Amino acid sequence: MQQYYPWWLDNLADDVTLEAPAMQGTARGAEAVRAIVIKAKALYEFQDFHFTGDYGDKGFLEEYDAAVDGLPLHVVVTVARNDAGQAQHLTVNHRPRNSLLHFSRQLRKEFAGTPIAEHFLADES
């Protein structure tokens, strides 16, 4: 598949939410969600897409493989659209768990010094 850019990243509702097992709590608002997605994508060494497409009346799905620092990730993203067609809620699932935990720690480092950092795991002590 050629370079993929998610349509929904430029079509986020102002009050969009993002949840993921790699996160503590829920990220809220277009600015925060966009920042997290862009930073996460930048950490991926590659994205090998298996599927992108609509499901149901207001859903969109992405499934792909990626890696961060050589650790494999299998990722499923669900996007729920609102009545205006904007991305209203995102759920991003990463597996396996060890890769997910490493990814979360990397995101915390990337967002150090910002409120967004609190959504991600601190380094192991």
CYANA upper distance limits for C-alpha pairs under 8 A (distance plus 0.5 A):
  1 MET  CA     48 ASP  CA      8.10
  1 MET  CA     49 PHE  CA      7.40
  6 PRO  CA     10 ASP  CA      8.48
  7 TRP  CA     11 ASN  CA      7.34
  8 TRP  CA     12 LEU  CA      6.60
  8 TRP  CA     86 GLN  CA      7.56
  8 TRP  CA     87 ALA  CA      6.27
  9 LEU  CA     34 ARG  CA      7.00
  9 LEU  CA     87 ALA  CA      8.44
 11 ASN  CA     86 GLN  CA      5.78
 11 ASN  CA     87 ALA  CA      6.64
 12 LEU  CA     16 VAL  CA      6.71
 12 LEU  CA     30 ALA  CA      6.28
 12 LEU  CA     86 GLN  CA      5.90
 12 LEU  CA     87 ALA  CA      5.23
 12 LEU  CA     88 GLN  CA      7.06
 13 ALA  CA     29 GLY  CA      8.20
 13 ALA  CA     30 ALA  CA      6.88
 13 ALA  CA     86 GLN  CA      5.87
 13 ALA  CA     87 ALA  CA      6.21
 13 ALA  CA     88 GLN  CA      5.94
 14 ASP  CA     29 GLY  CA      6.08
 14 ASP  CA     30 ALA  CA      5.63
 15 ASP  CA     28 ARG  CA      6.79
 15 ASP  CA     29 GLY  CA      5.12
 15 ASP  CA     30 ALA  CA      6.89
 15 ASP  CA     88 GLN  CA      7.59
 16 VAL  CA     28 ARG  CA      6.38
 16 VAL  CA     29 GLY  CA      5.61
 16 VAL  CA     30 ALA  CA      6.26
 16 VAL  CA     33 VAL  CA      7.86
 16 VAL  CA     87 ALA  CA      7.19
 16 VAL  CA     88 GLN  CA      5.04
 16 VAL  CA     89 HIS  CA      5.99
 16 VAL  CA     90 LEU  CA      8.24
 17 THR  CA     26 THR  CA      7.02
 17 THR  CA     27 ALA  CA      6.09
 17 THR  CA     28 ARG  CA      5.10
 17 THR  CA     29 GLY  CA      6.84
 17 THR  CA     30 ALA  CA      8.46
 17 THR  CA     33 VAL  CA      7.53
 17 THR  CA     88 GLN  CA      6.97
 17 THR  CA     89 HIS  CA      5.32
 17 THR  CA     90 LEU  CA      6.70
 18 LEU  CA     26 THR  CA      6.21
 18 LEU  CA     27 ALA  CA      5.56
 18 LEU  CA     28 ARG  CA      7.08
 18 LEU  CA     33 VAL  CA      6.84
 18 LEU  CA     89 HIS  CA      6.44
 18 LEU  CA     90 LEU  CA      5.23
 18 LEU  CA     91 THR  CA      6.37
 18 LEU  CA     92 VAL  CA      8.21
 19 GLU  CA     23 MET  CA      7.28
 19 GLU  CA     25 GLY  CA      7.55
 19 GLU  CA     26 THR  CA      5.63
 19 GLU  CA     27 ALA  CA      7.17
 19 GLU  CA     90 LEU  CA      6.87
 19 GLU  CA     91 THR  CA      5.47
 19 GLU  CA     92 VAL  CA      7.03
 20 ALA  CA     26 THR  CA      8.44
 20 ALA  CA     91 THR  CA      6.14
 20 ALA  CA     92 VAL  CA      5.42
 20 ALA  CA     93 ASN  CA      6.28
 20 ALA  CA     94 HIS  CA      8.42
 21 PRO  CA     92 VAL  CA      8.04
 21 PRO  CA     93 ASN  CA      6.77
 21 PRO  CA     94 HIS  CA      7.72
 21 PRO  CA    100 LEU  CA      8.25
 22 ALA  CA     93 ASN  CA      8.40
 22 ALA  CA     94 HIS  CA      7.95
 22 ALA  CA    100 LEU  CA      6.40
 22 ALA  CA    101 LEU  CA      6.95
 22 ALA  CA    103 PHE  CA      7.78
 22 ALA  CA    104 SER  CA      5.64
 22 ALA  CA    120 PHE  CA      7.18
 22 ALA  CA    121 LEU  CA      8.33
 23 MET  CA    104 SER  CA      7.34
 23 MET  CA    119 HIS  CA      5.58
 23 MET  CA    120 PHE  CA      5.58
 23 MET  CA    121 LEU  CA      7.96
 24 GLN  CA    118 GLU  CA      7.90
 24 GLN  CA    119 HIS  CA      5.10
 24 GLN  CA    120 PHE  CA      6.46
 24 GLN  CA    121 LEU  CA      8.21
 25 GLY  CA    119 HIS  CA      6.79
 26 THR  CA    119 HIS  CA      8.13
 27 ALA  CA     32 ALA  CA      7.10
 27 ALA  CA     33 VAL  CA      6.75
 27 ALA  CA    116 ILE  CA      8.34
 27 ALA  CA    119 HIS  CA      8.01
 28 ARG  CA     32 ALA  CA      6.97
 28 ARG  CA     33 VAL  CA      7.09
 29 GLY  CA     33 VAL  CA      6.65
 30 ALA  CA     34 ARG  CA      6.34
 31 GLU  CA     35 ALA  CA      6.66
 32 ALA  CA     36 ILE  CA      6.76
 32 ALA  CA    116 ILE  CA      7.71
 33 VAL  CA     37 VAL  CA      6.72
 34 ARG  CA     38 ILE  CA      6.58
 35 ALA  CA     39 LYS  CA      6.59
 36 ILE  CA     40 ALA  CA      6.46
 37 VAL  CA     41 LYS  CA      6.58
 38 ILE  CA     42 ALA  CA      6.74
 39 LYS  CA     43 LEU  CA      7.00
 39 LYS  CA    107 LEU  CA      7.95
 39 LYS  CA    110 GLU  CA      8.04
 40 ALA  CA     44 TYR  CA      7.24
 40 ALA  CA    107 LEU  CA      7.47
 43 LEU  CA     68 VAL  CA      6.55
 44 TYR  CA     66 ALA  CA      6.53
 44 TYR  CA     67 ALA  CA      6.00
 44 TYR  CA     68 VAL  CA      5.63
 45 GLU  CA     66 ALA  CA      7.15
 45 GLU  CA     67 ALA  CA      5.92
 45 GLU  CA     68 VAL  CA      6.35
 45 GLU  CA     69 ASP  CA      7.92
 45 GLU  CA     70 GLY  CA      8.34
 46 PHE  CA     65 ASP  CA      8.42
 46 PHE  CA     66 ALA  CA      5.82
 46 PHE  CA     67 ALA  CA      6.88
 47 GLN  CA     64 TYR  CA      6.76
 47 GLN  CA     65 ASP  CA      6.20
 47 GLN  CA     66 ALA  CA      5.20
 47 GLN  CA     67 ALA  CA      8.23
 48 ASP  CA     64 TYR  CA      5.80
 48 ASP  CA     65 ASP  CA      5.59
 48 ASP  CA     66 ALA  CA      6.87
 49 PHE  CA     62 GLU  CA      8.06
 49 PHE  CA     63 GLU  CA      6.50
 49 PHE  CA     64 TYR  CA      4.63
 49 PHE  CA     65 ASP  CA      6.98
 50 HIS  CA     62 GLU  CA      8.29
 50 HIS  CA     63 GLU  CA      6.03
 50 HIS  CA     64 TYR  CA      5.83
 50 HIS  CA     65 ASP  CA      8.35
 51 PHE  CA     61 LEU  CA      7.91
 51 PHE  CA     62 GLU  CA      6.08
 51 PHE  CA     63 GLU  CA      5.66
 51 PHE  CA     64 TYR  CA      7.50
 52 THR  CA     60 PHE  CA      7.91
 52 THR  CA     61 LEU  CA      6.05
 52 THR  CA     62 GLU  CA      4.92
 52 THR  CA     63 GLU  CA      7.05
 53 GLY  CA     60 PHE  CA      6.05
 53 GLY  CA     61 LEU  CA      5.99
 53 GLY  CA     62 GLU  CA      7.29
 54 ASP  CA     58 LYS  CA      8.13
 54 ASP  CA     59 GLY  CA      6.14
 54 ASP  CA     60 PHE  CA      4.73
 54 ASP  CA     61 LEU  CA      6.69
 55 TYR  CA     59 GLY  CA      5.44
 55 TYR  CA     60 PHE  CA      6.04
 55 TYR  CA     61 LEU  CA      7.38
 58 LYS  CA     80 ALA  CA      6.33
 58 LYS  CA     81 ARG  CA      5.54
 58 LYS  CA     82 ASN  CA      7.59
 58 LYS  CA     85 GLY  CA      8.19
 59 GLY  CA     78 THR  CA      7.55
 59 GLY  CA     79 VAL  CA      6.16
 59 GLY  CA     80 ALA  CA      5.30
 59 GLY  CA     81 ARG  CA      6.62
 60 PHE  CA     78 THR  CA      6.37
 60 PHE  CA     79 VAL  CA      5.46
 60 PHE  CA     80 ALA  CA      7.08
 60 PHE  CA     81 ARG  CA      8.35
 61 LEU  CA     76 VAL  CA      7.71
 61 LEU  CA     77 VAL  CA      6.16
 61 LEU  CA     78 THR  CA      5.27
 61 LEU  CA     79 VAL  CA      6.78
 62 GLU  CA     75 VAL  CA      8.37
 62 GLU  CA     76 VAL  CA      6.16
 62 GLU  CA     77 VAL  CA      5.49
 62 GLU  CA     78 THR  CA      7.15
 63 GLU  CA     74 HIS  CA      8.17
 63 GLU  CA     75 VAL  CA      6.18
 63 GLU  CA     76 VAL  CA      5.03
 63 GLU  CA     77 VAL  CA      6.95
 64 TYR  CA     74 HIS  CA      6.55
 64 TYR  CA     75 VAL  CA      5.82
 64 TYR  CA     76 VAL  CA      7.17
 65 ASP  CA     72 PRO  CA      7.83
 65 ASP  CA     73 LEU  CA      6.16
 65 ASP  CA     74 HIS  CA      5.05
 65 ASP  CA     75 VAL  CA      6.49
 66 ALA  CA     72 PRO  CA      6.51
 66 ALA  CA     73 LEU  CA      5.53
 66 ALA  CA     74 HIS  CA      6.87
 66 ALA  CA     75 VAL  CA      7.91
 67 ALA  CA     71 LEU  CA      5.65
 67 ALA  CA     72 PRO  CA      4.89
 67 ALA  CA     73 LEU  CA      5.85
 68 VAL  CA     72 PRO  CA      7.27
 68 VAL  CA     73 LEU  CA      8.03
 68 VAL  CA     99 SER  CA      8.16
 68 VAL  CA    103 PHE  CA      7.21
 71 LEU  CA     99 SER  CA      6.17
 72 PRO  CA     96 PRO  CA      8.10
 72 PRO  CA     99 SER  CA      6.98
 73 LEU  CA     94 HIS  CA      6.55
 73 LEU  CA     95 ARG  CA      5.97
 73 LEU  CA     96 PRO  CA      6.81
 73 LEU  CA     99 SER  CA      6.80
 73 LEU  CA    100 LEU  CA      7.81
 74 HIS  CA     94 HIS  CA      6.12
 74 HIS  CA     95 ARG  CA      5.74
 74 HIS  CA     96 PRO  CA      7.62
 75 VAL  CA     92 VAL  CA      7.47
 75 VAL  CA     93 ASN  CA      6.04
 75 VAL  CA     94 HIS  CA      5.15
 75 VAL  CA     95 ARG  CA      7.16
 76 VAL  CA     92 VAL  CA      6.43
 76 VAL  CA     93 ASN  CA      5.75
 76 VAL  CA     94 HIS  CA      7.31
 77 VAL  CA     90 LEU  CA      7.47
 77 VAL  CA     91 THR  CA      6.18
 77 VAL  CA     92 VAL  CA      4.99
 77 VAL  CA     93 ASN  CA      6.85
 78 THR  CA     90 LEU  CA      6.20
 78 THR  CA     91 THR  CA      5.74
 78 THR  CA     92 VAL  CA      7.09
 79 VAL  CA     87 ALA  CA      6.69
 79 VAL  CA     88 GLN  CA      7.83
 79 VAL  CA     89 HIS  CA      6.34
 79 VAL  CA     90 LEU  CA      5.22
 79 VAL  CA     91 THR  CA      7.22
 80 ALA  CA     87 ALA  CA      6.39
 80 ALA  CA     88 GLN  CA      6.16
 80 ALA  CA     89 HIS  CA      5.65
 80 ALA  CA     90 LEU  CA      7.01
 81 ARG  CA     85 GLY  CA      5.76
 81 ARG  CA     86 GLN  CA      5.69
 81 ARG  CA     87 ALA  CA      5.05
 81 ARG  CA     88 GLN  CA      5.69
 81 ARG  CA     89 HIS  CA      7.58
 82 ASN  CA     86 GLN  CA      6.05
 82 ASN  CA     87 ALA  CA      7.01
 82 ASN  CA     88 GLN  CA      6.09
 94 HIS  CA     99 SER  CA      8.45
 94 HIS  CA    100 LEU  CA      6.28
 95 ARG  CA     99 SER  CA      7.19
 95 ARG  CA    100 LEU  CA      6.47
 96 PRO  CA    100 LEU  CA      6.72
 97 ARG  CA    101 LEU  CA      6.62
 98 ASN  CA    102 HIS  CA      6.81
 99 SER  CA    103 PHE  CA      6.55
100 LEU  CA    104 SER  CA      6.67
101 LEU  CA    105 ARG  CA      6.84
101 LEU  CA    121 LEU  CA      7.89
102 HIS  CA    106 GLN  CA      6.74
103 PHE  CA    107 LEU  CA      6.74
104 SER  CA    108 ARG  CA      6.82
104 SER  CA    120 PHE  CA      5.74
104 SER  CA    121 LEU  CA      6.05
105 ARG  CA    109 LYS  CA      6.95
105 ARG  CA    120 PHE  CA      6.75
105 ARG  CA    121 LEU  CA      5.45
105 ARG  CA    122 ALA  CA      6.17
105 ARG  CA    123 ASP  CA      6.48
106 GLN  CA    110 GLU  CA      6.79
107 LEU  CA    111 PHE  CA      6.70
107 LEU  CA    117 ALA  CA      7.78
107 LEU  CA    120 PHE  CA      7.00
108 ARG  CA    112 ALA  CA      6.41
108 ARG  CA    116 ILE  CA      8.41
108 ARG  CA    117 ALA  CA      5.21
108 ARG  CA    118 GLU  CA      7.68
108 ARG  CA    119 HIS  CA      8.01
108 ARG  CA    120 PHE  CA      5.54
108 ARG  CA    121 LEU  CA      6.74
108 ARG  CA    122 ALA  CA      6.98
109 LYS  CA    117 ALA  CA      7.86
110 GLU  CA    117 ALA  CA      8.24
111 PHE  CA    115 PRO  CA      8.39
111 PHE  CA    116 ILE  CA      6.65
111 PHE  CA    117 ALA  CA      5.27
112 ALA  CA    117 ALA  CA      6.01
113 GLY  CA    117 ALA  CA      7.51
114 THR  CA    118 GLU  CA      8.44
116 ILE  CA    120 PHE  CA      8.34
